[in-house]
Amino acid sequence: MVSQNLTAAALAQSFVFQPLQSSAMATKDGPRLLTREEVHAKRTAVLECLKKTEEHKFTQRMVQHFKDEKQPLPEPVPVTPEPMKPMSKRTWEKEFYNYKCAVRFYAQLHDKMFQ
């Protein structure tokens, strides 16, 4: 029993906390706050990446299809969150998540209707 405790203690002492080194925004003093311009640039880049996906293209086609057929949309049209609008990180992430979910809904609907 004593040897197991010593082994566990020795093992616990061998582990040393190593902070992540890969974060571009981390400094030796901890994370740094991004400037407003950096936040807007990151948000814009994320939106541009999503808009290049097939899901987004399918969503655009589906919304146009419903408009052309004069049919009511099954869900509200996905509204792109405004990257320049001042808001907290959590609010931005929530708006982006809702937008992404709406895009996926229409992309799945596209798959069911046209394939």
Number of C-alpha atoms within 10 A of each C-alpha: 6 7 8 9 10 11 12 12 11 11 10 10 9 9 8 7 6 6 10 7 10 7 9 8 11 14 10 8 6 9 11 11 10 11 9 10 10 11 16 17 14 13 18 15 13 13 18 11 10 15 17 10 10 12 20 20 16 19 23 18 15 22 20 13 14 13 12 9 8 9 10 10 14 11 10 10 15 19 13 14 18 15 18 13 9 12 11 9 10 9 11 17 14 13 16 20 13 16 19 19 13 19 24 18 16 26 20 15 16 20 12 9 8 7 6
